């Protein structure tokens, strides 16, 4: 049995390796806050959320839409989905009660443990079957429709009756019937477990039926060696069936493990959705398009991690960057540029793993990779200069980047003078654009930003953090020409006041 709730044709691999830049992405986009919101303190949910979100860059368009439809079903039937998840968790947790440690090396112990465990699993499977029978018509997605159809097909009344009959026989209440042969040196060989006499025959037939010749041995009460020898014979006879039954329980356990893992992603999405809904933040299902297209437009896009950390509503942004490969963001200090850039990265990751987007509407092309190049605080342990460190990180990105990837730059190459930093940034951006890579660049380098603006490039758009005439910040970005100032004096006045502001020429 398979769940197939993350992919249409294969299981979700919780042990998969993530991209080499996963730690950098986690740091720059503050992803741990997102994962914690999805997990609500559950370590397993945290691990699944991390793997699902960061591996989403490997998903194709079909997988994204497949998961979106499943998540829509989850949002409409959240209590049912949580019930299914709880059944999987309960089955896995109950399994621990049937662990006998060192005694499981004996076939009799393996058989006993497997019977008890399978009996418990049957109870859990019956709960799933009941949900499938009673609730399946409330789900519309291909994933859940196939899942419930599988449960109805595989877990019919005949299946449960057959399992119960086998478990009853394997308890060997009337003893164990074994056949064997004598081998070399009169050693026993070819031990085979035989089916017991059919008890459905009438007692008359059982009395008068011709029976094969047989010999009976009785072991004295204190004959420990004889009892041990008899036990060894019994173990040899039931060894194969004990192993087969243990493999059956492992198969069912693997189903519950996979069901728990794949549903954990959607439970995490439900947890996040509930928190954002409580804050009144908008959410929508994004419209992903093929990687080769250039689409990036949204309304009310906000930084989901900032929204989770603040009490008040977050200011959203409206941008249409369709058919653009380059987006340069400039403007006032403390105007929300870095927050906007983070919202771009977070929304892309959320879309590509099949989640909803933190926006009123969102459309973007699928990216083959997502990379961040953010400025770093001064590190006294660095063996080289800050610019060298920036260039080294850029070199690592170039080693792994592919066409149709996206790179987010946040005040990069500002560790040197404006002219040199602008030229370095210009050459790098031109090279990336030639390789059909989408670039978002937050910068205070006026020469760099205005140099691209003067080229009147059709595939570039220029955004600026809005500043009101009185110096107030709206925390919105608008399409506008780069300015030579980032209004650093606003920040100075806010901290030190106007009395300490020296005006040149005064």
N, C-alpha and C positions, 0 to 999 in steps of 0.2 A: 504494500500500500504506500502511496505517495501523496503528499499534500499539494505540491506545485502551486504554492501561494506567493512565491517570489519570482519564479520563472515559469514559463509555459511548459517547458520540457525537461527541466533538471532542478536539482535541489540547490538551496542556498548554502554556500560553504563558509561556515563560521571561522574556519582555520585559514582562509585565504590570506595571502600577503597583500598588504596595501602598498600604494605608490610610495616611492622613496621620499617624497616631500610631505607625507601625511603629518609629521610633527610640526613642520613649518605652517601648513594650512591650519592645523589645530590652534597654533599660537596666534597667528595673524587674524584669523576670523573668529577667535574666541569660541571655538566649537564645543569645548567642554561644557559651557553654559547651556548650549543646545542639547547636548547629550544628557546632562543632568535633568533638564526639564522633561525630557522624554522618559527617563528612567525613574524619577521620583524616589531615588534611594535604592533601587533594585540594581545590583551589580550586573546581573545577567542582562537586563534590559539595556543597561549602559553599553555593554560590550556589543550587543546586537545593533544598537543604534549607531555606534561608532563604525562598525564594519559596513553596515548597509549604506550609510551616508557617504563615507569616503570611497567605497567601491562603486558608487553610482556613476562615476565618470566612465565606467566600462560598459554601461547599459546602452543598448540601442533604442531607437524610437519606439519599437514595438513593445519592449519590456517596460518602458516608462508608462505607456498608455495602459498596459496590462495591469500594472500595480495601481495606477490611478483609479481604475474602475473597481478594483478590490477595496481600496481605501474608501471610496464613496459608499460601498456596501457596509463597511465597518462603521462609518459615521452614522448611517441610518439605523444600524442594528448593533450599537456598541455593547449593550448588555449581553446579547447572544454571543458576540465574539469574545468577550471577556469570560463568559461561561466555558466556551470551548478551550480557551487558553488555560483556565483554572483546572479543567479536567486533565489536560496534558501535564501540567505541573504536579497535580495530585498523583497521577500514575507514576511519574518519575520519582517523586519523594517517597511514595509507598514502597517502591522497589527496594529501597535501602533497608526495609524491615526484614527482608528475606535473604540477607547476606549471612552465611554461616562460617565465614573465614576459612580456617584450615580444614574444616570438615568437608568442604566442597570438592576435595580431591577424590572422595569416595562416590562411586556411581549412585548408591542408594541416597546419599545426601543431596547430590545434584538433582536426582529425580524428584525427591520430596520438595526441595526448594523450588524447582521449576514448576511443579504442579501447583503449589501455593501461589507462586507469582503469576502464573498464567490464569489462575482462577480470579485473581485480583484484576488482571488486565482485561479479562472478559467483562467484568463489571464496568470498567471504564469505557470499553468499546460499546457496550449497551447504552451508556449515557450519550455517547456521540451519535449512535444510531437513532436514539430518541429525538435528539435535536435535529438531525437530518430529516426525519419523518415529519416533525412538527413545524420546523422553521424554514426549510429550504426555499419555499415559495416567496420568502421575503427578500431573497438575494437575487441580483440580476447579473453580476459580473461573471465573465467566463471562468475565472479562477474558482470562485465559490460554487458556481453551478457544477463544474467538473468535480470539485471536492465532495459535495453532497451526493452526487450521482455515484461516485466511487464508493462512498460509505454504504449507500443503499444496495449496491451490487455485491460488494464484498462481504457485508455483514448482514446477510439474510437470516431468516429463522433456521434454515437448514444448517448454516454454518455454525451458529451457536449450539444447536442440538448435537451436531457432530463433535464439536470440541468438548461439550459436556460429557458425551458418551465416552470419548477417548480418555478424558481425565478420570472418569469413574473407573474404567478398566485398569488404568495405570496405577491405581492405588493397591492393586493386587490383594484384595480382601480375602480371596480364596487361595492365595499362594501364587508362586511364580512357576510357570510351566516352561521348562528349558530342555532342549535336546542337545546332545553332544556326541562326539565320536572319540575313539581312542586313537591317539597318534603314536609316534615313536616313543619307545620306552614306557608305553601305557599311560602317556600323558594326555589329558583331555585336550580336544581341539574342536573347531567348528561349533562353538557355542551359539545356539540360535534360540531366541525368545519365541515361544509359540503362543498362539491365541488359545485362551481357555475354552473349555467345553461350553457350548451354547446352552445357556440356562433357560432359553425360551422353550426347549423341548419339555414335553410332559414328563412327570416323574416315572410313569410306567415305561416310557421309551428309554429313559436314562438307566433304569434298573435292568431291563432285559436286553439292551443293546450290547452287541459283541464288543468287548474291550480288548485292547492290545495287552500282551503279557507285560507284567510289571512286577517290580520288586520294591519292597518297602523297607527302609532303614529307620531305626529309631535311635536318637542320640540321648545319652543319659543326661540328667539335669546338670551334673557337675563336669561333663566332658567339654572343657573349654576349647581344646584343640579341634574337636569335632564341630563345635558350633562355629569356630573361626573358619574352618575349611568350608562348611556349608555357606557361610556368609560370603566367602570369596567366590564360590560357585554362583551364588545369586548375583553378585556384582558383575561377574563376567557375562552373565546372561542379559542383564538389564543395561549394560554399559552403552550399547549402541542407541537404545531407545532413550536413555537418560541424556546422551549428548544431542540427539535429535530434538528432544523437547527443550533443552537449554538453548539450542539455536533458534527454535521457534520463539521463545521468550525474548531473545536478543533482537529478533526481527521486529517484534511488536514494540519493544522498547525503543528501537531506532526510529520507528514511525512516530512515537510520542515525542522523542527528542527533536526530530525535524519539525513536527507540528508546533511544538513550543517555540523553537527558534524562529520559524517563519512568521508565526503569529505575533511574536515579541516585537517585531518591527512595527506592525500595525497597532499594537497596544501602546507602544511608545508614541506613535502619531496621535492616537486618541488622547493620551496624557497631555501632549503639547497643545493640541487643538483646544482642549478644555481650558487650559490656562490662558491662552490668547483670547478665547471667546469671553472668559470672565473679565478680562481687561477691556473688552469691546474693540479689539483690534480686528481689522478686516483680513479675510483669508479667501483664497480662490484657487481653483485648479488651473495650473499653467497650461499654455498651449505650446508644446515643444514642436520644433520643426527640424528638418534634416540638417546634418552638420555643414553641408556645402552652402546652405543659404546663410544670409546675414540678417538675422532678426533679433531685435532687442528693444522691446517697447513694454511699458508698464504704467499703471496708474496706482497711486497710493502705496508705492513700494517703501518698506521700512526695514530697519535693522531688527531682526527678531530677537537677537540676544540683548540688545538695549531695551527692547520692549519688556523682556522678562525681568530686567533688573530695576525698572522704574515703576512708580505707582501711576504716573500720568500717561495719557495717550502719547504716541510717538508721531511726529510729523512725517508724512509720507511724501514721496516725490513722483512726479509724472514726467516721463521722458520717452521720446520716440527716436531711437537710434537704429532704426531699420536701415539696412544696406550700408551700415557703417562698420569699418574695421578699427577705427581709432576714436576714442572718447577722451578728451583732455579736460580735466576739472581744475579750475583755478578759483581764486576769490579770497574773501576775508578769513583771517585766522578765527578759529573757534566757530566756524560757520557751518560745520557739519559735513565737510568734504570726506574725512576719513570714515565717518559713520556711513555715508552714502556708498563709499567704495566697499565697505564691509557688507552692506546689504546686497550689493551686486554679487559678491562671491557666495554668500549664504543662500540667496534665492536660486542661484545656478545649481548648487549642490542639492538643495531640497527638490528642485524640479527633476534632476537627473536620477535621483533615487526613488522617484515615484510619489513624493509627498505633495502637499498643497504648497502654495507660495504665500509669503507674507505680504500680500498686496491685494488691491481691489481687482486688478487684472494683471496678467503677466504672460508675455510671449518671448521666447528666445530659441535660438538654434542650439542643438545639442553640441557640446564641446568634447573633444577627445582627451582633453587634459586641462587642469586648472592650476595655475602657479601664482604665487604672491612674491613680490619683492618690496618689502617694507623697510623703512629706515629703522636702524637699531640704536638703542642707547649706547653710550660710550662704554666699552669694555676694557678695563685696565689689564686684562690678561691677554689681549690681542697682541700678536707678535708683529703685526704690520699696521699700517694706517687704516683709517676708517674707509677711505675710498677703495683701497685694495680689498678690504673685506666685502664691500658692496660688489665690486667687480668679480670677486671669487664666487659669490652667491649667484651672480648673473651667469657665470660660466657653468655652474651646476645646472641651472635651469635650461640653458642651451643644450646641454648634453642629453636631456630627457624630453625636451619639447618636440611636438609634432605639429603638422598643419592642422588647422581647425581647433587649436587649443586657445585658451584665454589666459592673459597675464594681467595681474593687478599690480600697478606700481603706486607706492605711497611715498611721495617726497624722496624719490630715489636720486642718487648722484648729486646731492646737495652738499656733500662733505668737502667739496672744493669750491673754487670761485665760480661765479655765475657763467662766465663764458665757457670755461672748460667743462663744467657740469652740463651745460646746455648742448654742447657739441657731442659729448659722450652719449647723452640721452637721445639726441637726434639720430646718430648713426645706429644705435641699437634698435630704435623704433622703426626706422626705415628697413632694416634687415628683417625684423619680425613681420612687418606688413607685406614684404615681398613673399614671405612664406605662408601667407593667408592666415595669419594669427591675429585674433582679436585682442586689442589693447585698451585698457582703462588706465589713465595716468593722472594721479593727483600731484600737482606741482606748484611751487612758488617760483620756478625758473621762468621769468617773463620772456627772456630771449628765446628759450626753447619753445614755449607755448605760442608766442606770437609769430615765431618763424613758420610754424605749421599753419597758423591761421592765415598768414599772408599768401600761402600757396593756393588757397581757395579749393582745397581738396574735396571732391565729392564724397569720398568715403570717410570723412572725418566730421565730428561734431564737437562743439566747444561749449562746456557748461561752466557756470560760475556760481559759487555760494552767494546767495542773495544777502545784501546788506541794506538796511533802511537808512534814510538820510540822517537820522539821529544816532546812527551807529548800532542800532539793534539788529540782532540776527533772527532771521525767520527759520533757519535750519532747512531751507529748501534750496535746490539747485535749479537754475534757469538757463536756457540756452542764450549765451551772450559771449561777446568778445573778451579775451583775456585783458586784464588791467595790469598796469605796471606796479600797483600797490596792493598789498594784502591787508592794509589797514592795521598794522601792528600797533599804532598809537591808541587804537580803541582798547586793546588789551592792557596797554600801559596805564591808561586813564582808569580802567576798571580796578586795577591793583593799587596804583599809587595816588590816584586823584589828579585833578587838573592843576593843583597848586605846584606840583613838582614837574610839570610839563614845560620844557624850555622851547620857545618858538624861535627858529633861526631868524636873525635880523632884528629881533625885538630889543 
